[in-house]
């Protein structure tokens, strides 16, 4: 079975802790309905104080979930953390496919796809 982990990455500057990643939840419902095993992780939800602790916790979730695919939806202020999470995920398993989407990838698709850790981009 294909395992998918959808991640809302942390931001150094934003106070989006209490926002629910509705786009990722919608994608999750569609994928589940079509036979995928899906988990959604909002890395802002654990009220960890330090940015790096949020990244480390996200990597623990990736290791525990052992996904075939990771979807990362992010705004521009979370671009750096999305890149770091994708880089570290590829260190965990080089065969994980990383799919990105959200505001930043839609607005800046060429810049986003120039990141070597991102395999696919969904725009719009």
C-alpha positions in Angstrom: 0.0 0.0 0.0 1.2 3.5 -0.8 1.8 5.5 2.4 1.5 9.3 2.1 2.6 11.8 4.8 1.3 15.4 4.3 3.2 18.0 6.1 2.5 21.6 7.0 6.1 22.9 7.8 6.9 25.4 10.5 7.8 29.0 9.9 10.4 31.0 11.8 8.3 34.2 11.6 4.7 33.3 11.4 2.2 32.7 14.2 0.1 30.1 12.3 0.1 27.7 15.2 -3.7 27.5 15.5 -4.5 27.3 11.8 -5.7 24.0 10.5 -4.1 23.0 7.2 -7.4 22.7 5.3 -5.8 22.1 1.9 -3.8 19.1 3.2 -6.9 17.7 5.0 -8.8 17.9 1.7 -6.1 16.1 -0.2 -6.0 13.5 2.6 -9.7 12.8 2.3 -9.4 12.4 -1.5 -6.3 10.1 -1.2 -8.0 7.9 1.5 -11.1 7.5 -0.6 -8.8 6.3 -3.4 -7.0 3.6 -1.3 -4.0 5.4 0.1 -2.8 5.3 3.7 -2.5 8.9 4.7 -1.2 10.9 7.7 -1.3 14.6 8.1 1.2 16.4 10.3 1.0 20.1 11.2 4.5 20.8 12.5 3.3 24.0 14.2 0.8 22.1 16.3 3.2 20.8 19.0 3.8 23.9 20.9 7.5 23.5 20.8 9.4 26.7 21.5 12.3 26.3 19.2 12.1 26.2 15.4 14.8 23.5 15.2 12.8 21.3 17.7 9.9 21.5 15.3 12.1 20.4 12.4 13.5 17.5 14.5 10.0 16.4 15.6 8.9 16.4 11.9 11.9 14.2 11.0 10.8 11.8 13.8 7.3 11.6 12.3 8.8 10.9 8.8 10.9 8.1 10.2 8.0 6.6 12.1 5.5 6.9 9.2 7.9 5.4 6.6 6.1 7.1 3.7 6.5 6.5 0.0 5.3 10.0 -0.7 5.6 13.3 1.2 3.4 16.2 0.3 4.5 19.6 1.7 2.1 22.5 1.4 3.6 25.9 2.4 3.5 29.7 2.2 6.6 31.7 1.4 7.5 32.2 5.1 7.9 28.4 5.5 10.0 27.9 2.3 13.3 27.4 4.2 11.8 24.8 6.5 10.1 23.0 3.6 13.5 22.7 1.9 15.2 21.5 5.1 12.4 18.9 5.7 12.7 17.6 2.1 16.5 17.4 2.4 16.4 15.5 5.6 13.6 13.2 4.3 15.8 12.3 1.4 18.5 11.4 4.0 16.1 9.1 5.7 15.1 7.4 2.4 16.4 8.6 -0.9 13.5 7.0 -2.7 10.8 9.1 -1.0 9.0 11.2 -3.6 8.5 14.8 -2.4 5.5 16.7 -3.8 5.1 20.4 -3.0 2.2 22.7 -3.3 0.6 25.7 -1.7 1.0 29.5 -2.0 4.7 29.7 -2.5 5.1 26.8 -5.1 2.1 28.2 -7.0 3.5 31.8 -7.1 7.1 30.8 -7.7 7.1 27.4 -9.5 10.5 27.7 -11.3 12.3 28.8 -8.2 10.7 26.0 -6.2 11.4 23.3 -8.7 15.1 24.4 -8.7 15.4 22.8 -5.3 16.9 19.3 -5.9 14.9 17.7 -3.1 11.5 18.5 -4.6 10.4 15.9 -7.1 7.0 17.3 -8.2 5.1 20.5 -7.9 1.3 21.0 -7.8 0.2 24.5 -8.7 -3.2 26.1 -8.1 
